[in-house]
Amino acid sequence: MAVNINEETCIGCGACIDTCPVEALEMVDDKAKVDPDKCVDCGACIDACPVSAISE
């Protein structure tokens, strides 16, 4: 199971992308998107998000 990103809350800062150890996140239309096939649910992106846009 992959993390969930709230697109309305996401500010597109990229902090989660820089933190992801498996490169499961990318920017699409200035919002973070998760690749569920790569995500290992480590939670690093959740802690890195300054606006709490990412959840399990």
DSSP file (Angstrom, degrees, kcal/mol; ACC not computed):
  #  RESIDUE AA STRUCTURE BP1 BP2  ACC     N-H-->O    O-->H-N    N-H-->O    O-->H-N    TCO  KAPPA ALPHA  PHI   PSI    X-CA   Y-CA   Z-CA
    1    1 A M              0   0    0      0, 0.0     2,-0.2     0, 0.0    36,-0.0   0.000 360.0 360.0 360.0 140.3    0.0    0.0    0.0
    2    2 A A        -     0   0    0      1,-0.1    35,-0.0    38,-0.1    32,-0.0  -0.589 360.0 -95.0-102.4 164.0    1.3    3.5   -0.9
    3    3 A V        -     0   0    0     -2,-0.2     2,-0.4     1,-0.1    53,-0.2  -0.292  37.8-122.6 -69.6 162.1    1.0    6.8    1.0
    4    4 A N  E     -A   55   0A   0     51,-3.4    51,-2.4    29,-0.0     2,-0.5  -0.902  17.2-156.2-110.0 138.2   -1.8    9.2    0.0
    5    5 A I  E     -A   54   0A   0     -2,-0.4     2,-0.9    49,-0.2    49,-0.2  -0.966  12.1-141.2-116.8 123.3   -1.2   12.7   -1.1
    6    6 A N    >>  -     0   0    0     47,-3.2     4,-2.3    -2,-0.5     3,-0.6  -0.733  12.3-162.1 -82.1 107.8   -3.9   15.4   -0.7
    7    7 A E  T 34 S+     0   0    0     -2,-0.9    -1,-0.2     1,-0.2    25,-0.1   0.791  87.0  55.8 -64.8 -28.9   -3.6   17.4   -3.9
    8    8 A E  T 34 S+     0   0    0      1,-0.2    -1,-0.2    -3,-0.1    -2,-0.1   0.828 114.2  39.3 -72.7 -30.5   -5.5   20.3   -2.4
    9    9 A T  T <4 S+     0   0    0     -3,-0.6    -2,-0.2    44,-0.1    -1,-0.2   0.795  91.8 101.8 -87.6 -31.1   -3.1   20.6    0.5
   10   10 A C     <  -     0   0    0     -4,-2.3    -5,-0.0    43,-0.2    39,-0.0  -0.312  49.8-169.1 -59.5 130.0    0.1   19.9   -1.4
   11   11 A I        -     0   0    0     -2,-0.0    -1,-0.1    20,-0.0    20,-0.1   0.385  39.4-118.7-101.7   1.3    2.0   23.1   -2.1
   12   12 A G        +     0   0    0      1,-0.1    19,-0.1    20,-0.0    -2,-0.1   0.811  64.7 143.2  70.2  31.2    4.5   21.5   -4.5
   13   13 A C        -     0   0    0      1,-0.1    -1,-0.1    19,-0.0    18,-0.1   0.760  54.7-134.8 -76.8 -24.3    7.6   22.3   -2.5
   14   14 A G     >  +     0   0    0     12,-0.1     4,-2.0    16,-0.1     5,-0.2   0.487  65.1 127.9  85.9   2.7    9.3   19.0   -3.3
   15   15 A A  H  > S+     0   0    0      1,-0.2     4,-1.1     2,-0.2     5,-0.1   0.880  74.5  50.6 -60.1 -37.9   10.5   18.2    0.2
   16   16 A C  H  > S+     0   0    0      1,-0.2     4,-1.7     2,-0.2    -1,-0.2   0.880 107.3  53.3 -67.9 -37.7    8.9   14.8    0.0
   17   17 A I  H  4 S+     0   0    0      1,-0.2    -2,-0.2     2,-0.2    -1,-0.2   0.917 108.4  49.2 -64.7 -43.5   10.6   14.0   -3.2
   18   18 A D  H  < S+     0   0    0     -4,-2.0    -1,-0.2     1,-0.2    -2,-0.2   0.769 114.4  47.4 -65.8 -25.5   14.1   14.8   -1.8
   19   19 A T  H  < S+     0   0    0     -4,-1.1    -1,-0.2    -5,-0.2    -2,-0.2   0.735  81.9 106.4 -89.4 -25.6   13.4   12.6    1.2
   20   20 A C    ><  -     0   0    0     -4,-1.7     3,-0.8    -3,-0.2     5,-0.1  -0.390  52.6-161.3 -65.2 118.7   12.1    9.5   -0.5
   21   21 A P  T 3  S+     0   0    0      0, 0.0    -1,-0.2     0, 0.0    -4,-0.0   0.644  89.5  43.0 -76.3 -13.4   14.7    6.8   -0.3
   22   22 A V  T 3  S-     0   0    0      0, 0.0    -2,-0.1     0, 0.0     0, 0.0   0.252 106.7-119.2-116.0  11.6   13.2    4.7   -3.2
   23   23 A E    <   +     0   0    0     -3,-0.8    16,-0.1    -6,-0.2    -6,-0.1   0.884  63.7 144.5  53.4  45.3   12.3    7.5   -5.6
   24   24 A A        +     0   0    0     14,-0.1    11,-3.1    -7,-0.1     2,-0.3   0.441  50.4  72.6 -91.2  -1.1    8.6    6.7   -5.5
   25   25 A L  E     +B   34   0B   0      9,-0.2     2,-0.3    -8,-0.2     9,-0.2  -0.881  53.0 167.3-118.2 147.8    7.5   10.4   -5.7
   26   26 A E  E     -B   33   0B   0      7,-2.1     7,-2.8    -2,-0.3     2,-0.5  -0.968  36.9-104.8-148.6 162.9    7.6   12.8   -8.6
   27   27 A M  E     +B   32   0B   0     -2,-0.3     2,-0.4     5,-0.2     5,-0.2  -0.810  35.2 175.2 -93.5 129.0    6.2   16.2   -9.4
   28   28 A V  E >  S-B   31   0B   0      3,-3.1     3,-1.1    -2,-0.5    -2,-0.0  -0.981  74.7 -13.8-133.2 119.6    3.3   16.3  -11.9
   29   29 A D  T 3  S-     0   0    0     -2,-0.4    -1,-0.1     1,-0.2     3,-0.1   0.900 128.7 -55.7  54.1  43.3    1.5   19.6  -12.6
   30   30 A D  T 3  S+     0   0    0      1,-0.2     2,-0.3   -18,-0.0    -1,-0.2   0.714 120.3 102.0  63.3  24.5    3.3   21.2   -9.6
   31   31 A K  E <  S-B   28   0B   0     -3,-1.1    -3,-3.1   -19,-0.1     2,-0.2  -0.977  77.2-107.6-132.9 148.6    2.0   18.6   -7.2
   32   32 A A  E     -B   27   0B   0     -2,-0.3     2,-0.4    -5,-0.2    -5,-0.2  -0.551  34.7-169.6 -75.1 138.3    3.6   15.5   -5.7
   33   33 A K  E     -B   26   0B   0     -7,-2.8    -7,-2.1    -2,-0.2     2,-0.4  -0.974  11.2-140.5-127.9 143.7    2.5   12.2   -7.0
   34   34 A V  E     -B   25   0B   0     -2,-0.4    -9,-0.2    -9,-0.2   -29,-0.1  -0.855   6.3-142.0-107.5 139.8    3.3    8.7   -5.6
   35   35 A D    >>  -     0   0    0    -11,-3.1     4,-2.0    -2,-0.4     3,-1.6  -0.880  13.6-159.5 -94.7 105.7    4.1    5.6   -7.7
   36   36 A P  T 34 S+     0   0    0      0, 0.0    -1,-0.1     0, 0.0   -12,-0.0   0.731  87.9  61.0 -63.0 -21.6    2.4    2.9   -5.6
   37   37 A D  T 34 S+     0   0    0      1,-0.2   -13,-0.0   -13,-0.1    -2,-0.0   0.745 113.5  35.3 -75.6 -22.3    4.6    0.2   -7.2
   38   38 A K  T <4 S+     0   0    0     -3,-1.6    -1,-0.2   -14,-0.2   -14,-0.1   0.740  92.0 103.9 -98.9 -29.0    7.7    1.8   -5.8
   39   39 A C     <  -     0   0    0     -4,-2.0    -5,-0.0   -15,-0.2   -19,-0.0  -0.316  43.1-175.1 -63.4 131.5    6.4    3.1   -2.4
   40   40 A V        -     0   0    0     -2,-0.1    -1,-0.1   -38,-0.0   -38,-0.1   0.197  42.5-117.7-110.9  13.0    7.5    1.0    0.5
   41   41 A D        +     0   0    0      1,-0.1    -2,-0.1     2,-0.0   -39,-0.1   0.853  62.5 147.5  55.2  41.3    5.5    2.9    3.2
   42   42 A C        -     0   0    0      1,-0.1    -1,-0.1     4,-0.0    -3,-0.0   0.767  52.7-134.4 -77.8 -23.7    8.6    4.0    5.1
   43   43 A G     >  +     0   0    0     12,-0.1     4,-1.8     3,-0.0     5,-0.2   0.452  67.0 125.4  87.6   0.2    6.9    7.3    6.1
   44   44 A A  H  > S+     0   0    0      1,-0.2     4,-1.4     2,-0.2     5,-0.1   0.893  75.7  49.4 -60.0 -39.7    9.9    9.5    5.3
   45   45 A C  H  > S+     0   0    0      1,-0.2     4,-1.6     2,-0.2    -1,-0.2   0.846 105.3  57.7 -69.2 -33.4    7.8   11.7    3.1
   46   46 A I  H  4 S+     0   0    0      1,-0.2     3,-0.3     2,-0.2     8,-0.2   0.934 110.0  43.6 -62.0 -45.8    5.1   12.1    5.7
   47   47 A D  H  < S+     0   0    0     -4,-1.8    -1,-0.2     1,-0.2    -2,-0.2   0.798 113.6  52.6 -68.7 -28.9    7.6   13.5    8.2
   48   48 A A  H  < S+     0   0    0     -4,-1.4    -1,-0.2    -5,-0.2    -2,-0.2   0.727  82.1 101.7 -81.3 -22.8    9.1   15.8    5.5
   49   49 A C    ><  -     0   0    0     -4,-1.6     3,-0.9    -3,-0.3     5,-0.1  -0.484  56.7-160.3 -71.1 119.4    5.9   17.4    4.3
   50   50 A P  T 3  S+     0   0    0      0, 0.0    -1,-0.2     0, 0.0    -4,-0.0   0.646  90.5  41.6 -74.6 -13.4    5.6   20.9    5.9
   51   51 A V  T 3  S-     0   0    0      0, 0.0    -2,-0.1     0, 0.0     0, 0.0   0.238 107.5-117.6-117.6  13.1    1.8   21.1    5.3
   52   52 A S    <   +     0   0    0     -3,-0.9   -42,-0.1    -6,-0.2    -6,-0.1   0.872  64.5 144.3  54.1  43.8    0.8   17.6    6.3
   53   53 A A        +     0   0    0    -44,-0.1   -47,-3.2    -7,-0.1     2,-0.4   0.528  51.6  73.5 -86.8  -6.6   -0.5   16.7    2.8
   54   54 A I  E     +A    5   0A   0    -49,-0.2     2,-0.3    -8,-0.2   -49,-0.2  -0.911  56.5 163.6-115.9 135.4    0.7   13.1    3.0
   55   55 A S  E      A    4   0A   0    -51,-2.4   -51,-3.4    -2,-0.4   -12,-0.1  -0.909 360.0 360.0-140.5 167.6   -0.8   10.4    5.1
   56   56 A E              0   0    0     -2,-0.3   -51,-0.1   -53,-0.2    -2,-0.0   0.450 360.0 360.0 -83.3 360.0   -0.8    6.6    5.3
